[in-house]
Amino acid sequence: MNVITAGIDLANNPFAVHGVDDNGKPALVKPKVARADLSPLIGMDELYPLAFEQLRTRS
């Protein structure tokens, strides 16, 4: 897997993680990642930029 950028949606529980390769194609698609599984997933051997998203809803 050649992920160059990954995004993590922190508003969901479990988290949603998506990554793209150098051609902009999906290379990592994990719509349901438990909190305990997040660190091993993004702690891969290669380094790449991470983007975080958390949307708040108004009460």
C-alpha positions as CSV (number, residue, x, y, z in Angstrom):
1,M,0.0,0.0,0.0
2,N,1.5,3.3,-1.1
3,V,-0.5,5.9,0.9
4,I,0.7,9.5,0.5
5,T,-2.0,11.3,2.4
6,A,-4.6,10.0,4.9
7,G,-7.6,11.6,6.5
8,I,-9.3,10.7,9.8
9,D,-12.9,11.7,10.6
10,L,-12.8,12.2,14.4
11,A,-16.5,13.0,14.7
12,N,-17.5,9.4,14.2
13,N,-17.2,6.6,16.8
14,P,-15.7,4.4,15.5
15,F,-13.4,6.7,13.4
16,A,-13.4,6.7,9.6
17,V,-10.0,6.6,7.9
18,H,-9.3,7.2,4.2
19,G,-6.0,7.5,2.3
20,V,-5.0,8.1,-1.3
21,D,-2.0,7.0,-3.3
22,D,0.3,9.2,-5.5
23,N,-2.2,9.0,-8.3
24,G,-5.1,10.3,-6.2
25,K,-6.7,6.9,-6.1
26,P,-8.1,5.4,-2.8
27,A,-5.4,3.2,-1.2
28,L,-6.8,3.0,2.3
29,V,-10.5,2.8,3.0
30,K,-11.5,1.9,6.6
31,P,-15.0,3.3,7.3
32,K,-15.0,1.8,10.9
33,V,-11.8,1.9,12.9
34,A,-12.1,1.4,16.7
35,R,-10.1,3.8,18.9
36,A,-7.8,0.9,20.0
37,D,-7.1,0.1,16.3
38,L,-6.3,3.6,15.2
39,S,-2.7,3.9,16.4
40,P,-1.5,0.7,14.9
41,L,-3.2,1.6,11.6
42,I,-1.6,5.0,11.2
43,G,1.7,4.0,12.8
44,M,2.7,2.3,9.5
45,D,6.4,2.1,8.4
46,E,6.0,5.0,6.0
47,L,5.4,8.6,6.9
48,Y,2.8,10.7,5.2
49,P,0.6,13.8,5.9
50,L,-2.5,13.3,8.0
51,A,-5.6,15.4,7.8
52,F,-8.1,15.5,10.7
53,E,-11.8,16.5,10.5
54,Q,-14.3,16.9,13.2
55,L,-17.6,18.6,12.6
56,R,-19.6,19.8,15.6
57,T,-23.4,20.0,15.5
58,R,-25.2,22.9,17.1
59,S,-27.4,22.1,20.1
